[in-house]
Amino acid sequence: MPRAQPRVFRGSVNGHGRRVAIVAGRFNEYVTKHLVDGCLDSLEAHGVPRDRVDLVWVPGAFEIPTAARRLAKRGDVDAIIALGCVIRGETPHFDHVCRETARGIAEVGRRTGVPTIFGVLTVDSLEQAIERAGAKLGNKGREAAEAAIEMANLVRSL
């Protein structure tokens, strides 16, 4: 007798019909704009045209969760992508900003049910940021776009 198989749920990266919001921190904008460009290109490549994307700029990473929560509560987006860049300095400020930004972004997704993707770079140097924003290590904005589409489709199927 054949063994029963579990029901498997998996989101696709087909973004047709999806509406997505990007919340981007302006602080370290030199890096963040590359993340945003990669994210927009990836969304478009996966079927989400630019006129189905809301792009919201906030002062820095710490402000991302507030804007993301407002977008989620609006009820018209399938996923939210948080993009930013925090570079370690010589004070504990880095640790506080990173911790609260990550916590806030995760909380938006948990409390609203809208997939909220963490695409904030938390790096030790500008060189590391550049590597993750389109150089050696790819573009984390592109990866965040794919994760957002996949999660939007998965949540809908659940």
Rosetta blueprint (number, residue, H / E / L):
1 M L
2 P L
3 R L
4 A L
5 Q L
6 P L
7 R L
8 V L
9 F L
10 R L
11 G L
12 S L
13 V L
14 N L
15 G L
16 H L
17 G L
18 R L
19 R L
20 V E
21 A E
22 I E
23 V E
24 A E
25 G E
26 R L
27 F L
28 N L
29 E H
30 Y H
31 V H
32 T H
33 K H
34 H H
35 L H
36 V H
37 D H
38 G H
39 C H
40 L H
41 D H
42 S H
43 L H
44 E H
45 A H
46 H L
47 G L
48 V L
49 P L
50 R H
51 D H
52 R H
53 V E
54 D E
55 L E
56 V E
57 W E
58 V E
59 P L
60 G L
61 A H
62 F H
63 E H
64 I H
65 P H
66 T H
67 A H
68 A H
69 R H
70 R H
71 L H
72 A H
73 K H
74 R H
75 G L
76 D L
77 V L
78 D L
79 A E
80 I E
81 I E
82 A E
83 L E
84 G E
85 C E
86 V E
87 I E
88 R L
89 G L
90 E L
91 T L
92 P L
93 H H
94 F H
95 D H
96 H H
97 V H
98 C H
99 R H
100 E H
101 T H
102 A H
103 R H
104 G H
105 I H
106 A H
107 E H
108 V H
109 G H
110 R H
111 R H
112 T H
113 G L
114 V L
115 P L
116 T E
117 I E
118 F E
119 G E
120 V E
121 L E
122 T E
123 V E
124 D L
125 S L
126 L H
127 E H
128 Q H
129 A H
130 I H
131 E H
132 R H
133 A E
134 G L
135 A L
136 K L
137 L L
138 G L
139 N E
140 K H
141 G H
142 R H
143 E H
144 A H
145 A H
146 E H
147 A H
148 A H
149 I H
150 E H
151 M H
152 A H
153 N H
154 L H
155 V H
156 R H
157 S H
158 L L
